[in-house]
């Protein structure tokens, strides 16, 4: 069954705490991202070992497996975007349709053990990328196809909220 696409603009999390997951973007910086991501990886691996990992809680909500696939792909996408911003100040990001990716990549039928290994590898990669950022680079800019502008600092905050929020989704 298809999921109704999430078309909300989540950039508001950069200006106020998320009432659902309690994430406060003002507490995150590129320097804190590596430790945060590394601390979440064991929790994601535990989620992927659940016997009901592929079961959707209802018709409108991804399964924990689908969320984990999404987070794996978020790690990859944001690593690419971060590195593009570091290479090109004012970088432009291609549109990413997360819902179409879920269908095209068949998230619902993925192998949880494979996803666990991939999510871990991609999480370690983006943590390494954020660990290499100098504070003088935090102001470099990038823009999404919808016009949303980010600095390396706000990209880090927005990215970390996505991962924290989805862990909250599967733990809730």
URPELIN-V401333 format. One record per backbone hydrogen bond with DSSP energy under -1.0 kcal/mol. CO is the residue of the C=O (numbers start at 1). NH is the residue of the N-H. E is the energy in kcal/mol with one decimal. If there is no record, write none. Layout:
[[CO & NH & E] [CO & NH & E]]
This chain:
[[10 & 13 & -2.0] [11 & 14 & -2.0] [12 & 15 & -2.0] [18 & 22 & -1.9] [23 & 18 & -2.6] [24 & 27 & -2.1] [25 & 28 & -2.0] [29 & 32 & -1.2] [29 & 33 & -1.3] [32 & 36 & -1.9] [33 & 37 & -3.0] [34 & 38 & -2.6] [35 & 39 & -2.0] [36 & 40 & -1.2] [37 & 41 & -1.5] [40 & 44 & -2.2] [41 & 45 & -2.4] [42 & 46 & -2.0] [43 & 47 & -2.0] [44 & 48 & -2.0] [46 & 49 & -1.0] [47 & 50 & -1.5] [50 & 53 & -1.5] [52 & 55 & -2.1] [53 & 65 & -2.6] [58 & 61 & -1.1] [63 & 67 & -2.3] [64 & 68 & -2.4] [65 & 69 & -2.4] [66 & 70 & -2.3] [67 & 71 & -2.7] [68 & 72 & -2.6] [69 & 73 & -2.1] [70 & 74 & -2.5] [71 & 75 & -2.7] [72 & 76 & -1.8] [73 & 77 & -3.0] [74 & 78 & -2.9] [75 & 79 & -1.7] [76 & 80 & -2.1] [77 & 81 & -2.6] [78 & 82 & -2.8] [79 & 83 & -2.4] [80 & 84 & -2.1] [81 & 85 & -2.4] [82 & 86 & -2.0] [83 & 87 & -1.6] [84 & 88 & -3.1] [88 & 91 & -1.3] [91 & 143 & -2.4] [96 & 98 & -1.1] [97 & 101 & -2.4] [98 & 102 & -1.8] [99 & 103 & -1.5] [100 & 104 & -3.3] [101 & 105 & -2.7] [102 & 107 & -2.2] [103 & 106 & -1.1] [106 & 109 & -1.7] [107 & 110 & -1.7] [111 & 115 & -2.7] [112 & 116 & -2.5] [113 & 117 & -1.9] [114 & 118 & -2.6] [115 & 119 & -3.4] [116 & 120 & -2.2] [117 & 121 & -2.3] [118 & 122 & -2.9] [119 & 123 & -2.5] [120 & 124 & -2.6] [121 & 125 & -2.0] [122 & 126 & -2.4] [123 & 127 & -2.1] [124 & 128 & -2.1] [125 & 129 & -2.3] [126 & 130 & -2.7] [127 & 131 & -2.2] [128 & 132 & -1.1] [130 & 133 & -1.5] [134 & 137 & -2.5] [135 & 138 & -1.4] [137 & 140 & -1.8] [138 & 153 & -2.1] [140 & 152 & -1.3] [141 & 90 & -2.2] [141 & 91 & -1.5] [142 & 150 & -2.9] [143 & 93 & -3.2] [144 & 147 & -2.0] [148 & 144 & -2.8] [150 & 142 & -2.3] [151 & 155 & -2.8] [152 & 156 & -2.1] [153 & 157 & -1.9] [154 & 158 & -2.8] [155 & 159 & -2.9] [156 & 160 & -2.5] [157 & 161 & -2.1] [158 & 162 & -1.8] [159 & 163 & -1.8] [160 & 164 & -2.7] [161 & 165 & -3.5] [162 & 166 & -2.0] [163 & 167 & -1.6] [164 & 168 & -2.2] [165 & 169 & -2.3] [166 & 170 & -1.9] [167 & 171 & -1.6] [168 & 172 & -2.0]]
